[in-house]
Each structure stands twice: as structure tokens, then as C-alpha cells.
Amino acid sequence: MQAASRESYKVAAERLDAYARGAEPSAVASTADDILSVATVLRREPRLRRALSDPARSAEDRAGLLTGILGGKVGADALDLLTGLVSGRWSAPSELLDGTERLGVEALLASADKAGDLGEVEDELFRFGQVVSGQSALSNALSDPIAPAERRATLARDLLAGQARPVTVRLVEAALGGFGGRSFSGALTRLVELAADRRDRQVAYVTVAAPLSDEEERRLGARLSEMYGREVSVKQTVDPEVLGGVSVRVGSDLYDGTVLRRLNETRNALAKR
């Protein structure tokens, strides 16, 4: 987002947090559903996106337009948050859409946080991403942009039935819709990171040939926390092809101490002789 859009989103996010502090988790989750439903409409209606982000219209005019469209169709809390959102300045219609989607996702995460489930939701999102990436047929079925969105959502709901919290399922549906213009796998990764960020944590993606023990994972997390000055949420991926050692990615930082990397470096060095 450009500066004006970032500031408008920041104001809306602060209003969301203030609302969520005084509301029940179920009410916040219902508000999140309303906001995400409006995001779906905005994605489908480019003319509406343009009208609601048009800088030539006053904030009151844009808020009134949205109220006229949504009155009686969404809850009062969602309408209040959304009219606040469109009253801000948006650098482009697409950024208003991104802001609406993000606000809906953050509302879902806030509801899980209020319920004490946010850590579990973060883990469920990561594990589902691991399951999907490990099965090419499933990954293709869920990522296919040509397949009807509802068919893919039904497949995801069936897979997650009894295995994940309702908030997790709803977030997966947001990922299937291309949250933030990302691919399905990219959207899932972003959602994991947003969940961790709401818990004031950094995500470390760790790849190993064999699972780390609980104590090894704890020590690694503690070391990374010292390095980054923030609690770290360790997410393990087991890949026998790395042969041994550990690869750690935190944001744009990559620490690759795997045997596979060392073998590749040796092979490349020999090839240059």
C-alpha cells in the first residue's frame, strides 16, 4: 500500500481493535464474516471499488454510498467499521479492496485471540498448508483458479471438518479467494504470519531431514528469539532430501546449514576446476 492507504488502514485497524476489546469472540467473528463478504462484493464490482475510493467524493459521500448499499445487509458493527474504512483516503481502488480483506482477516484473528485460540489457529493453518503442499493432486485442486471457488471451498471444509476451528476454516476460505492477490499457498503463509504477528511473534520456517525433538525446537526458538529480540514461532518442515542439518528462514533471512547445501557447494566447486 502507498502512504495514504496505509494511514487509512491503520486508523481502521485501531477502530477494529477497540471494538474487539469490548465484544464477545462470536460477535467479532460474525463481524469478520460480514467484512469479508463485502470484500467479495468489492472484488466482483470494480465500479463500486472506484466509487468508494474516489478522492473527488467527500468522505461523507463515500460513507453514505456504502451505507445505502449495505443497510440491513450486514451487522451494525461491521457497517461502522466499513464506513470508517471507506471514509479514509485510498491511493487506488485495489488498495481499498486489500484493506477490506485485511480488516476482515484481522477481525477473524482478533476473535480467535479473544477466545484464547490464536496459537492453535496459527498451527492449524500451517499444518494444513503442509498437508496440501505434500500432495500434488490436492494442491492442484485447491489452487486451480479456473475451478469454481465454492467447489474448492467445499473441498477444504470437508478436509478440515473436525480437524480445525471455525476461524481456521474461514481463513482457509479467504486464502482460496486469493487473499491480498496471492496464490493459495502464498496466502496461507501470509495468514500464518499475521496470526503470529498478532501474538507479537516472528515466524521461523525450519527445514530438517528428521523431526526436531521438543527440547531441540525449544532451544532453537530461544536462540532465534535472542537474535531477533522477539518471541519466535518455529514451524517445522521435514524433508529427507536435505540429508541432515537445519535450514532456517525468518523473513528474508536464510540460514542454510543443511548437508544438501554443502554437497551442492562442493559439487559446484569441483565443476569449476
ABEGO torsion letter per residue (X at the ends): XBAAAAAAAAAAAAAAAAAAAABBAAAAAAAAAAAAAAAAAAAABAAAAAAAABAABBAAAAAAAAAAAABGABBAAAAAAAAAAAABBBABAAAAAAAAAAAAAAAAAAAAAAAGAAAAAAAAAAAAAAAAAABAAAAAAAABAABBAAAAAAAAAAAABGABBAAAAAAAAAAAAGBGGBBAAAAAAAAAAAAAAAAGBBBBBBBBABBBBAAAAAAAAAAAAAAAGBBBBBBBBBBAAAGEEBBBBBEABBBBABAAAAAAAAAAAAAAX
